[in-house]
Amino acid sequence: MNTLKLQTEGLRKVYPGTVALDNFTVGFDGGKVHAIIGKNGSGKSTLIKIISGAIQPTSGTLRVDGLEMEMTTPLDAFEKGIATVYQELSLIPDLTVAENILLGRLELREGLVNKIDWKKSYAKAQHVLDEMEVDIPVDQKVKYLSVGQQQVIEIAKAMSYGPQVLMLDEPTSALAAHEVNSLFTVIKKLKEKGVAILYISHRLQELNEIADTVTVIRDGHFIGKIDMVDSTPEIIVNMMFGEVEKKQRPHDLEISDETVLEVKNLSDNRHFSDISFDVKKGEILGIAGMLGSGRTELLRSIFGADELKEGSITFHGEEISKPNPVLMKSLGMGLTPENRKEEGLVQVLSTNENLCLASLDRIGNNWGYVTKKMEEPFIDNPIKKLQAKVPRGDMPVSSLSGGNQQKIVVGNWLNTNPTLMIYDEPSRGIDVQAKQQIFQIMWDLSREGISSLVVSSELEELLEICHRILIMKHGRIVDEVRPEDLSIEQLYAMCMEA
């Protein structure tokens, strides 16, 4: 028989100028996966942080197994059986997988003070990974892992506590298909043990496979909770937003014959080799492939963030022998990186400051001075254009939801007036409505003759927004297709490893 593991009563959280959560009351049974759905800025992150002990509610009560709890730190939550895996990574890059999984809890040698028993520690970490059916060396430093592998380690760290309540915030946003299947296997095992699992995701197509109930939050309020068997994507989206129109690529997006970018025989001798393609003026070109196919590394090398070993890049007719980010930005190229937390934003700076970072050379006067009045157009225009929810622009950008942070990354680069935008996973962690807004921006830019190069693990998105799609496998471009010529099933089949 299921028992009520977690219960919130009248939770309220007030920040200066905004009410993030208001009178939120809901209960979650053990032995079930409870999806929590809401648009960006709806209050999901605030709810998670309160339950995890990261922040304190202004008022309200939290109960675990029927007992009222006051958790002032995340450690309190862990000790009470609540583990949380956040969307943004919190690993220590220079430590090993085992050290990250067992951080602060490494096994010690008997009879010796502060002497770590590495054999037992590695075995304990390996046991956690074996339970997840994950093949990652426990002695590998985390900094050498892919983003998807790092996300798996975050989940493993939480699971090592043997939680009674497990909260997963966008856990599959950076995972390959086989890693998602592995995670779902683990989740189902935890269900059998009576664990209450709170599953936050924007991937509505996942919910039929993994969720038992769906709880919807909108503007900080509890909207409703329904059983998954009684729901449909249309019902859920309607609860989140009201009616949302899903747009298709407009037919009036004309591609010029002018070539903006041409790459020939690019290789980094590690992640990709012999890559050749071009991008036309106004074209939206997608690159489809599974995690580990070399997509991200290719984009970074074109922008000059990573070193190229072989090949040539021609941008607006100018051959670039040694690309670097400063040069490529000055020539009209922008890159929104996959890892927005560490590479796309400066978390301690304000939202306003982050919107101006890539354009300081355009904002300042001849003497190098930048004033707040000079910054205003670079702040107001992208916020309005991207419909970002920013209660206070002078607050740290880290205070925004993940989706709104992503909009700030895009806005920062749009401020540079690019002629080619490179998007690496632009919709990662973004809700349905925000995705449509990002896609609309790409289409509007296309009408202005601005090109886009897009990588997305959501292959459905590439079919929706692109003129052409390149198929990338094992570091090579193996095919080129047009969205109107194939189905999503065919596209996935083409990207799967042979």
One Martini backbone bead per residue (centre of mass of N, CA, C, O) as a GRO file, in nm:
protein
  498
    1MET     BB    1   0.095   0.036   0.023
    2ASN     BB    2   0.070   0.360  -0.014
    3THR     BB    3   0.250   0.644   0.104
    4LEU     BB    4   0.283   0.960   0.236
    5LYS     BB    5   0.586   1.120   0.196
    6LEU     BB    6   0.487   1.407   0.073
    7GLN     BB    7   0.401   1.743   0.209
    8THR     BB    8   0.226   2.042   0.126
    9GLU     BB    9   0.140   2.357   0.316
   10GLY     BB   10   0.116   2.672   0.215
   11LEU     BB   11   0.339   2.754   0.032
   12ARG     BB   12   0.562   3.048   0.061
   13LYS     BB   13   0.742   3.284  -0.166
   14VAL     BB   14   0.918   3.593  -0.110
   15TYR     BB   15   1.032   3.846  -0.316
   16PRO     BB   16   1.145   4.123  -0.431
   17GLY     BB   17   0.864   4.192  -0.640
   18THR     BB   18   0.783   3.876  -0.579
   19VAL     BB   19   0.581   3.573  -0.613
   20ALA     BB   20   0.692   3.246  -0.642
   21LEU     BB   21   0.501   3.127  -0.404
   22ASP     BB   22   0.139   3.026  -0.352
   23ASN     BB   23  -0.029   2.824  -0.167
   24PHE     BB   24   0.118   2.532  -0.173
   25THR     BB   25  -0.076   2.224  -0.218
   26VAL     BB   26   0.058   1.885  -0.178
   27GLY     BB   27   0.077   1.527  -0.254
   28PHE     BB   28   0.310   1.233  -0.223
   29ASP     BB   29   0.352   0.923  -0.308
   30GLY     BB   30   0.471   0.626  -0.280
   31GLY     BB   31   0.566   0.446  -0.564
   32LYS     BB   32   0.596   0.716  -0.747
   33VAL     BB   33   0.574   0.924  -1.036
   34HIS     BB   34   0.599   1.287  -1.018
   35ALA     BB   35   0.510   1.516  -1.226
   36ILE     BB   36   0.646   1.851  -1.282
   37ILE     BB   37   0.466   2.121  -1.432
   38GLY     BB   38   0.599   2.418  -1.605
   39LYS     BB   39   0.676   2.704  -1.684
   40ASN     BB   40   0.888   2.940  -1.699
   41GLY     BB   41   0.857   3.087  -1.381
   42SER     BB   42   0.631   2.916  -1.208
   43GLY     BB   43   0.803   2.764  -0.938
   44LYS     BB   44   0.966   2.498  -0.945
   45SER     BB   45   1.243   2.578  -0.826
   46THR     BB   46   1.137   2.679  -0.557
   47LEU     BB   47   1.013   2.416  -0.462
   48ILE     BB   48   1.271   2.246  -0.468
   49LYS     BB   49   1.442   2.424  -0.273
   50ILE     BB   50   1.261   2.384  -0.028
   51ILE     BB   51   1.264   2.072  -0.011
   52SER     BB   52   1.597   2.068  -0.013
   53GLY     BB   53   1.695   2.329   0.180
   54ALA     BB   54   1.810   2.586   0.018
   55ILE     BB   55   1.539   2.724   0.105
   56GLN     BB   56   1.309   2.936   0.268
   57PRO     BB   57   1.005   2.982   0.359
   58THR     BB   58   0.784   3.224   0.446
   59SER     BB   59   0.557   2.996   0.442
   60GLY     BB   60   0.461   2.697   0.577
   61THR     BB   61   0.449   2.331   0.518
   62LEU     BB   62   0.656   2.033   0.577
   63ARG     BB   63   0.611   1.679   0.505
   64VAL     BB   64   0.749   1.365   0.634
   65ASP     BB   65   0.577   1.103   0.704
   66GLY     BB   66   0.380   1.324   0.868
   67LEU     BB   67   0.620   1.507   0.946
   68GLU     BB   68   0.731   1.796   1.054
   69MET     BB   69   0.963   2.007   0.867
   70GLU     BB   70   1.294   2.165   0.917
   71MET     BB   71   1.500   2.279   0.646
   72THR     BB   72   1.812   2.461   0.635
   73THR     BB   73   1.956   2.231   0.467
   74PRO     BB   74   2.052   1.991   0.248
   75LEU     BB   75   2.149   1.798   0.473
   76ASP     BB   76   1.879   1.768   0.611
   77ALA     BB   77   1.740   1.634   0.371
   78PHE     BB   78   1.920   1.389   0.344
   79GLU     BB   79   1.867   1.282   0.640
   80LYS     BB   80   1.540   1.265   0.551
   81GLY     BB   81   1.543   1.137   0.241
   82ILE     BB   82   1.629   1.390   0.048
   83ALA     BB   83   1.698   1.402  -0.300
   84THR     BB   84   1.886   1.611  -0.542
   85VAL     BB   85   1.868   1.687  -0.901
   86TYR     BB   86   1.998   1.916  -1.089
   87GLN     BB   87   2.029   2.059  -1.392
   88GLU     BB   88   2.272   2.181  -1.281
   89LEU     BB   89   2.588   2.137  -1.230
   90SER     BB   90   2.791   2.015  -0.913
   91LEU     BB   91   3.069   1.935  -0.988
   92ILE     BB   92   3.415   1.831  -0.952
   93PRO     BB   93   3.634   1.817  -1.206
   94ASP     BB   94   3.914   1.715  -1.041
   95LEU     BB   95   3.748   1.481  -0.964
   96THR     BB   96   3.631   1.186  -0.931
   97VAL     BB   97   3.367   0.991  -0.954
   98ALA     BB   98   3.383   0.877  -0.666
   99GLU     BB   99   3.423   1.148  -0.516
  100ASN     BB  100   3.151   1.271  -0.609
  101ILE     BB  101   2.954   1.054  -0.504
  102LEU     BB  102   3.126   1.059  -0.200
  103LEU     BB  103   3.111   1.336  -0.092
  104GLY     BB  104   3.214   1.327   0.246
  105ARG     BB  105   3.194   0.968   0.227
  106LEU     BB  106   3.449   0.828   0.246
  107GLU     BB  107   3.626   0.563   0.306
  108LEU     BB  108   3.782   0.436   0.596
  109ARG     BB  109   4.032   0.323   0.773
  110GLU     BB  110   4.090   0.109   1.008
  111GLY     BB  111   4.242   0.285   1.278
  112LEU     BB  112   4.250   0.543   1.086
  113VAL     BB  113   4.302   0.880   1.056
  114ASN     BB  114   4.210   1.021   0.761
  115LYS     BB  115   4.209   0.744   0.593
  116ILE     BB  116   4.164   0.636   0.280
  117ASP     BB  117   3.966   0.381   0.127
  118TRP     BB  118   3.984   0.329  -0.203
  119LYS     BB  119   3.874   0.049  -0.255
  120LYS     BB  120   3.599   0.088  -0.110
  121SER     BB  121   3.512   0.346  -0.255
  122TYR     BB  122   3.511   0.234  -0.544
  123ALA     BB  123   3.314   0.002  -0.484
  124LYS     BB  124   3.075   0.178  -0.395
  125ALA     BB  125   3.050   0.342  -0.659
  126GLN     BB  126   3.022   0.096  -0.849
  127HIS     BB  127   2.753  -0.003  -0.733
  128VAL     BB  128   2.585   0.237  -0.824
  129LEU     BB  129   2.643   0.206  -1.129
  130ASP     BB  130   2.540  -0.084  -1.157
  131GLU     BB  131   2.244  -0.019  -1.081
  132MET     BB  132   2.236   0.180  -1.348
  133GLU     BB  133   2.391   0.063  -1.589
  134VAL     BB  134   2.687   0.208  -1.585
  135ASP     BB  135   2.982   0.291  -1.800
  136ILE     BB  136   3.200   0.439  -1.567
  137PRO     BB  137   3.488   0.528  -1.449
  138VAL     BB  138   3.577   0.588  -1.112
  139ASP     BB  139   3.882   0.715  -1.189
  140GLN     BB  140   3.761   0.941  -1.345
  141LYS     BB  141   3.764   1.252  -1.438
  142VAL     BB  142   3.504   1.466  -1.484
  143LYS     BB  143   3.629   1.666  -1.703
  144TYR     BB  144   3.632   1.410  -1.925
  145LEU     BB  145   3.336   1.427  -1.946
  146SER     BB  146   3.044   1.445  -2.054
  147VAL     BB  147   2.752   1.594  -1.994
  148GLY     BB  148   2.590   1.332  -1.977
  149GLN     BB  149   2.778   1.186  -1.776
  150GLN     BB  150   2.758   1.401  -1.552
  151GLN     BB  151   2.456   1.361  -1.504
  152VAL     BB  152   2.480   1.071  -1.405
  153ILE     BB  153   2.655   1.139  -1.155
  154GLU     BB  154   2.447   1.310  -1.014
  155ILE     BB  155   2.247   1.077  -0.978
  156ALA     BB  156   2.436   0.886  -0.825
  157LYS     BB  157   2.480   1.066  -0.581
  158ALA     BB  158   2.186   1.063  -0.486
  159MET     BB  159   2.154   0.746  -0.472
  160SER     BB  160   2.372   0.695  -0.243
  161TYR     BB  161   2.148   0.776  -0.008
  162GLY     BB  162   1.883   0.625  -0.021
  163PRO     BB  163   1.613   0.753  -0.098
  164GLN     BB  164   1.264   0.846  -0.039
  165VAL     BB  165   1.319   1.121  -0.193
  166LEU     BB  166   1.329   1.204  -0.547
  167MET     BB  167   1.471   1.479  -0.725
  168LEU     BB  168   1.423   1.564  -1.078
  169ASP     BB  169   1.588   1.808  -1.285
  170GLU     BB  170   1.606   1.751  -1.593
  171PRO     BB  171   1.764   1.456  -1.635
  172THR     BB  172   1.748   1.426  -1.981
  173SER     BB  173   1.867   1.686  -2.132
  174ALA     BB  174   2.180   1.530  -2.176
  175LEU     BB  175   2.078   1.252  -2.285
  176ALA     BB  176   2.094   0.962  -2.415
  177ALA     BB  177   1.895   0.706  -2.492
  178HIS     BB  178   2.046   0.487  -2.314
  179GLU     BB  179   2.051   0.670  -2.058
  180VAL     BB  180   1.751   0.698  -2.023
  181ASN     BB  181   1.689   0.397  -1.990
  182SER     BB  182   1.864   0.363  -1.738
  183LEU     BB  183   1.713   0.565  -1.561
  184PHE     BB  184   1.432   0.430  -1.578
  185THR     BB  185   1.520   0.169  -1.444
  186VAL     BB  186   1.589   0.296  -1.171
  187ILE     BB  187   1.318   0.429  -1.110
  188LYS     BB  188   1.158   0.162  -1.105
  189LYS     BB  189   1.310   0.044  -0.864
  190LEU     BB  190   1.234   0.268  -0.661
  191LYS     BB  191   0.931   0.225  -0.672
  192GLU     BB  192   0.941  -0.066  -0.547
  193LYS     BB  193   1.056   0.077  -0.265
  194GLY     BB  194   0.866   0.352  -0.221
  195VAL     BB  195   0.957   0.588  -0.376
  196ALA     BB  196   0.940   0.933  -0.414
  197ILE     BB  197   0.909   1.088  -0.739
  198LEU     BB  198   1.031   1.395  -0.863
  199TYR     BB  199   0.953   1.505  -1.205
  200ILE     BB  200   1.126   1.735  -1.401
  201SER     BB  201   0.980   1.831  -1.724
  202HIS     BB  202   0.956   1.925  -2.086
  203ARG     BB  203   0.920   1.623  -2.183
  204LEU     BB  204   0.621   1.503  -2.258
  205GLN     BB  205   0.698   1.224  -2.400
  206GLU     BB  206   0.803   1.085  -2.126
  207LEU     BB  207   0.555   1.052  -1.930
  208ASN     BB  208   0.421   0.788  -2.031
  209GLU     BB  209   0.674   0.610  -1.937
  210ILE     BB  210   0.723   0.733  -1.614
  211ALA     BB  211   0.452   0.851  -1.518
  212ASP     BB  212   0.169   0.872  -1.284
  213THR     BB  213   0.174   1.185  -1.234
  214VAL     BB  214   0.041   1.532  -1.267
  215THR     BB  215   0.180   1.850  -1.179
  216VAL     BB  216   0.059   2.185  -1.188
  217ILE     BB  217   0.235   2.500  -1.237
  218ARG     BB  218   0.126   2.855  -1.204
  219ASP     BB  219   0.247   3.134  -1.091
  220GLY     BB  220   0.283   2.970  -0.800
  221HIS     BB  221   0.038   2.775  -0.855
  222PHE     BB  222  -0.192   2.537  -0.799
  223ILE     BB  223  -0.376   2.365  -1.055
  224GLY     BB  224  -0.305   2.040  -1.066
  225LYS     BB  225  -0.385   1.675  -1.031
  226ILE     BB  226  -0.307   1.391  -1.240
  227ASP     BB  227  -0.341   1.113  -1.399
  228MET     BB  228  -0.178   0.989  -1.666
  229VAL     BB  229  -0.421   0.814  -1.784
  230ASP     BB  230  -0.602   1.102  -1.797
  231SER     BB  231  -0.399   1.221  -1.999
  232THR     BB  232  -0.274   1.476  -2.222
  233PRO     BB  233  -0.086   1.696  -2.387
  234GLU     BB  234  -0.319   1.902  -2.414
  235ILE     BB  235  -0.398   1.918  -2.118
  236ILE     BB  236  -0.124   2.005  -2.004
  237VAL     BB  237  -0.076   2.260  -2.175
  238ASN     BB  238  -0.338   2.400  -2.086
  239MET     BB  239  -0.256   2.415  -1.783
  240MET     BB  240   0.005   2.586  -1.832
  241PHE     BB  241  -0.118   2.818  -2.071
  242GLY     BB  242  -0.319   2.720  -2.245
  243GLU     BB  243  -0.318   2.796  -2.555
  244VAL     BB  244  -0.074   2.654  -2.791
  245GLU     BB  245   0.096   2.737  -3.073
  246LYS     BB  246   0.227   2.524  -3.315
  247LYS     BB  247   0.486   2.590  -3.516
  248GLN     BB  248   0.592   2.627  -3.845
  249ARG     BB  249   0.783   2.667  -4.094
  250PRO     BB  250   0.790   2.910  -4.292
  251HIS     BB  251   0.753   2.970  -4.648
  252ASP     BB  252   0.914   3.272  -4.657
  253LEU     BB  253   1.204   3.142  -4.626
  254GLU     BB  254   1.466   3.266  -4.793
  255ILE     BB  255   1.745   3.157  -4.978
  256SER     BB  256   2.045   3.241  -5.055
  257ASP     BB  257   2.329   3.206  -5.267
  258GLU     BB  258   2.491   3.305  -5.043
  259THR     BB  259   2.789   3.236  -4.876
  260VAL     BB  260   2.882   3.241  -4.538
  261LEU     BB  261   2.971   2.933  -4.482
  262GLU     BB  262   3.287   2.739  -4.516
  263VAL     BB  263   3.377   2.397  -4.481
  264LYS     BB  264   3.696   2.201  -4.496
  265ASN     BB  265   3.821   1.925  -4.364
  266LEU     BB  266   3.755   1.899  -4.064
  267SER     BB  267   3.984   1.855  -3.775
  268ASP     BB  268   4.081   1.726  -3.429
  269ASN     BB  269   4.174   1.417  -3.391
  270ARG     BB  270   3.905   1.310  -3.199
  271HIS     BB  271   3.582   1.395  -3.265
  272PHE     BB  272   3.654   1.487  -3.570
  273SER     BB  273   3.631   1.437  -3.943
  274ASP     BB  274   3.601   1.548  -4.254
  275ILE     BB  275   3.445   1.836  -4.259
  276SER     BB  276   3.177   1.938  -4.492
  277PHE     BB  277   3.021   2.264  -4.546
  278ASP     BB  278   2.739   2.491  -4.589
  279VAL     BB  279   2.608   2.835  -4.549
  280LYS     BB  280   2.344   3.028  -4.610
  281LYS     BB  281   2.172   3.299  -4.647
  282GLY     BB  282   1.910   3.246  -4.411
  283GLU     BB  283   1.984   2.975  -4.306
  284ILE     BB  284   1.870   2.664  -4.148
  285LEU     BB  285   2.107   2.450  -3.999
  286GLY     BB  286   2.124   2.114  -3.915
  287ILE     BB  287   2.253   1.887  -3.652
  288ALA     BB  288   2.242   1.538  -3.640
  289GLY     BB  289   2.285   1.340  -3.333
  290MET     BB  290   2.433   1.170  -3.108
  291LEU     BB  291   2.577   1.137  -2.832
  292GLY     BB  292   2.922   1.166  -2.932
  293SER     BB  293   2.942   1.263  -3.249
  294GLY     BB  294   3.071   1.584  -3.243
  295ARG     BB  295   2.897   1.844  -3.245
  296THR     BB  296   3.007   2.039  -3.027
  297GLU     BB  297   3.306   2.038  -3.116
  298LEU     BB  298   3.252   2.161  -3.392
  299LEU     BB  299   3.131   2.432  -3.307
  300ARG     BB  300   3.371   2.526  -3.131
  301SER     BB  301   3.583   2.524  -3.362
  302ILE     BB  302   3.451   2.730  -3.549
  303PHE     BB  303   3.462   2.957  -3.315
  304GLY     BB  304   3.752   2.894  -3.147
  305ALA     BB  305   3.738   2.735  -2.864
  306ASP     BB  306   3.871   2.512  -3.033
  307GLU     BB  307   4.106   2.316  -3.181
  308LEU     BB  308   4.239   2.289  -3.495
  309LYS     BB  309   4.413   2.070  -3.727
  310GLU     BB  310   4.218   2.069  -3.983
  311GLY     BB  311   4.142   2.277  -4.234
  312SER     BB  312   3.878   2.510  -4.348
  313ILE     BB  313   3.762   2.859  -4.306
  314THR     BB  314   3.486   3.043  -4.454
  315PHE     BB  315   3.393   3.392  -4.389
  316HIS     BB  316   3.274   3.601  -4.600
  317GLY     BB  317   3.535   3.514  -4.793
  318GLU     BB  318   3.719   3.459  -4.539
  319GLU     BB  319   4.003   3.311  -4.446
  320ILE     BB  320   4.052   3.107  -4.150
  321SER     BB  321   4.326   2.988  -3.988
  322LYS     BB  322   4.274   3.107  -3.669
  323PRO     BB  323   4.031   3.062  -3.475
  324ASN     BB  324   3.854   3.293  -3.254
  325PRO     BB  325   3.618   3.441  -3.065
  326VAL     BB  326   3.695   3.738  -3.121
  327LEU     BB  327   3.709   3.719  -3.427
  328MET     BB  328   3.429   3.589  -3.491
  329LYS     BB  329   3.262   3.812  -3.362
  330SER     BB  330   3.372   4.049  -3.543
  331LEU     BB  331   3.251   3.891  -3.812
  332GLY     BB  332   2.946   3.764  -3.707
  333MET     BB  333   2.969   3.548  -3.469
  334GLY     BB  334   2.762   3.321  -3.271
  335LEU     BB  335   2.752   3.144  -2.937
  336THR     BB  336   2.545   2.901  -2.787
  337PRO     BB  337   2.602   2.704  -2.535
  338GLU     BB  338   2.535   2.414  -2.373
  339ASN     BB  339   2.681   2.534  -2.107
  340ARG     BB  340   2.541   2.800  -1.961
  341LYS     BB  341   2.653   2.827  -1.672
  342GLU     BB  342   2.978   2.830  -1.755
  343GLU     BB  343   2.971   2.961  -2.077
  344GLY     BB  344   2.710   3.177  -2.103
  345LEU     BB  345   2.750   3.276  -1.798
  346VAL     BB  346   2.753   3.504  -1.512
  347GLN     BB  347   2.612   3.430  -1.219
  348VAL     BB  348   2.693   3.694  -1.036
  349LEU     BB  349   2.567   3.851  -1.240
  350SER     BB  350   2.350   4.026  -1.389
  351THR     BB  351   2.124   4.033  -1.631
  352ASN     BB  352   2.216   4.298  -1.759
  353GLU     BB  353   2.519   4.225  -1.781
  354ASN     BB  354   2.484   3.966  -1.956
  355LEU     BB  355   2.357   4.121  -2.207
  356CYS     BB  356   2.650   4.293  -2.247
  357LEU     BB  357   2.917   4.126  -2.275
  358ALA     BB  358   2.940   4.093  -2.606
  359SER     BB  359   2.897   4.444  -2.637
  360LEU     BB  360   3.104   4.646  -2.511
  361ASP     BB  361   3.232   4.761  -2.781
  362ARG     BB  362   2.945   4.896  -2.863
  363ILE     BB  363   2.866   5.059  -2.604
  364GLY     BB  364   3.105   5.211  -2.580
  365ASN     BB  365   3.314   5.459  -2.598
  366ASN     BB  366   3.616   5.595  -2.700
  367TRP     BB  367   3.708   5.570  -2.374
  368GLY     BB  368   3.561   5.300  -2.242
  369TYR     BB  369   3.282   5.383  -2.150
  370VAL     BB  370   3.010   5.260  -1.932
  371THR     BB  371   2.665   5.307  -1.913
  372LYS     BB  372   2.344   5.254  -1.828
  373LYS     BB  373   2.224   5.413  -2.066
  374MET     BB  374   2.380   5.256  -2.288
  375GLU     BB  375   2.249   4.968  -2.204
  376GLU     BB  376   1.938   4.974  -2.238
  377PRO     BB  377   1.894   4.861  -2.536
  378PHE     BB  378   2.051   4.582  -2.455
  379ILE     BB  379   1.807   4.505  -2.258
  380ASP     BB  380   1.514   4.565  -2.356
  381ASN     BB  381   1.501   4.429  -2.637
  382PRO     BB  382   1.557   4.121  -2.571
  383ILE     BB  383   1.340   4.084  -2.355
  384LYS     BB  384   1.104   4.149  -2.543
  385LYS     BB  385   1.169   3.953  -2.780
  386LEU     BB  386   1.196   3.685  -2.574
  387GLN     BB  387   1.009   3.695  -2.324
  388ALA     BB  388   1.144   3.750  -2.057
  389LYS     BB  389   1.149   3.667  -1.707
  390VAL     BB  390   1.229   3.977  -1.524
  391PRO     BB  391   1.187   4.117  -1.228
  392ARG     BB  392   1.517   4.186  -1.189
  393GLY     BB  393   1.802   4.307  -1.350
  394ASP     BB  394   1.995   4.334  -1.073
  395MET     BB  395   1.989   4.045  -1.047
  396PRO     BB  396   2.107   3.755  -1.051
  397VAL     BB  397   2.091   3.522  -1.304
  398SER     BB  398   2.056   3.274  -1.102
  399SER     BB  399   1.745   3.358  -1.027
  400LEU     BB  400   1.666   3.227  -1.274
  401SER     BB  401   1.543   3.031  -1.476
  402GLY     BB  402   1.659   2.820  -1.711
  403GLY     BB  403   1.500   2.940  -1.954
  404ASN     BB  404   1.573   3.243  -1.899
  405GLN     BB  405   1.874   3.205  -1.920
  406GLN     BB  406   1.874   3.120  -2.217
  407LYS     BB  407   1.764   3.388  -2.322
  408ILE     BB  408   2.010   3.555  -2.232
  409VAL     BB  409   2.215   3.420  -2.408
  410VAL     BB  410   2.084   3.496  -2.676
  411GLY     BB  411   2.066   3.805  -2.626
  412ASN     BB  412   2.368   3.860  -2.603
  413TRP     BB  413   2.426   3.777  -2.910
  414LEU     BB  414   2.218   3.957  -3.057
  415ASN     BB  415   2.370   4.227  -2.971
  416THR     BB  416   2.605   4.176  -3.206
  417ASN     BB  417   2.492   4.145  -3.488
  418PRO     BB  418   2.467   3.880  -3.643
  419THR     BB  419   2.508   3.652  -3.934
  420LEU     BB  420   2.582   3.399  -3.737
  421MET     BB  421   2.415   3.148  -3.557
  422ILE     BB  422   2.510   2.934  -3.285
  423TYR     BB  423   2.331   2.640  -3.168
  424ASP     BB  424   2.359   2.463  -2.854
  425GLU     BB  425   2.096   2.354  -2.727
  426PRO     BB  426   1.855   2.589  -2.708
  427SER     BB  427   1.612   2.393  -2.552
  428ARG     BB  428   1.735   2.333  -2.292
  429GLY     BB  429   1.503   2.350  -2.040
  430ILE     BB  430   1.254   2.430  -2.222
  431ASP     BB  431   0.954   2.517  -2.282
  432VAL     BB  432   0.715   2.520  -2.515
  433GLN     BB  433   0.685   2.828  -2.539
  434ALA     BB  434   0.990   2.905  -2.551
  435LYS     BB  435   1.060   2.748  -2.802
  436GLN     BB  436   0.879   2.910  -2.996
  437GLN     BB  437   1.034   3.175  -2.950
  438ILE     BB  438   1.309   3.082  -3.052
  439PHE     BB  439   1.216   2.996  -3.334
  440GLN     BB  440   1.107   3.273  -3.418
  441ILE     BB  441   1.379   3.413  -3.412
  442MET     BB  442   1.510   3.248  -3.639
  443TRP     BB  443   1.301   3.329  -3.855
  444ASP     BB  444   1.342   3.635  -3.836
  445LEU     BB  445   1.643   3.627  -3.908
  446SER     BB  446   1.610   3.498  -4.183
  447ARG     BB  447   1.457   3.744  -4.309
  448GLU     BB  448   1.736   3.920  -4.251
  449GLY     BB  449   1.981   3.710  -4.340
  450ILE     BB  450   2.021   3.524  -4.091
  451SER     BB  451   2.200   3.265  -3.981
  452SER     BB  452   2.176   2.906  -3.880
  453LEU     BB  453   2.334   2.678  -3.640
  454VAL     BB  454   2.196   2.356  -3.533
  455VAL     BB  455   2.186   2.181  -3.220
  456SER     BB  456   1.983   1.881  -3.138
  457SER     BB  457   1.836   1.620  -2.949
  458GLU     BB  458   1.565   1.727  -3.068
  459LEU     BB  459   1.471   1.616  -3.368
  460GLU     BB  460   1.195   1.748  -3.405
  461GLU     BB  461   1.303   2.040  -3.421
  462LEU     BB  462   1.457   2.019  -3.687
  463LEU     BB  463   1.205   1.963  -3.859
  464GLU     BB  464   1.064   2.239  -3.780
  465ILE     BB  465   1.315   2.470  -3.848
  466CYS     BB  466   1.463   2.354  -4.099
  467HIS     BB  467   1.604   2.326  -4.423
  468ARG     BB  468   1.849   2.153  -4.320
  469ILE     BB  469   2.015   1.821  -4.258
  470LEU     BB  470   2.278   1.688  -4.082
  471ILE     BB  471   2.447   1.377  -4.050
  472MET     BB  472   2.602   1.255  -3.743
  473LYS     BB  473   2.874   1.005  -3.718
  474HIS     BB  474   3.157   0.945  -3.569
  475GLY     BB  475   3.263   1.244  -3.670
  476ARG     BB  476   3.064   1.239  -3.929
  477ILE     BB  477   2.933   1.319  -4.233
  478VAL     BB  478   2.672   1.102  -4.389
  479ASP     BB  479   2.433   1.318  -4.442
  480GLU     BB  480   2.151   1.472  -4.630
  481VAL     BB  481   1.847   1.650  -4.543
  482ARG     BB  482   1.495   1.707  -4.568
  483PRO     BB  483   1.222   1.749  -4.373
  484GLU     BB  484   1.000   1.682  -4.603
  485ASP     BB  485   1.140   1.372  -4.663
  486LEU     BB  486   1.087   1.291  -4.347
  487SER     BB  487   1.068   1.128  -4.055
  488ILE     BB  488   1.138   1.089  -3.728
  489GLU     BB  489   1.206   0.789  -3.744
  490GLN     BB  490   1.415   0.819  -3.974
  491LEU     BB  491   1.607   1.014  -3.830
  492TYR     BB  492   1.678   0.834  -3.595
  493ALA     BB  493   1.788   0.597  -3.764
  494MET     BB  494   2.025   0.764  -3.897
  495CYS     BB  495   2.164   0.831  -3.602
  496MET     BB  496   2.212   0.560  -3.533
  497GLU     BB  497   2.404   0.318  -3.454
  498ALA     BB  498   2.550   0.047  -3.642
   0.00000   0.00000   0.00000
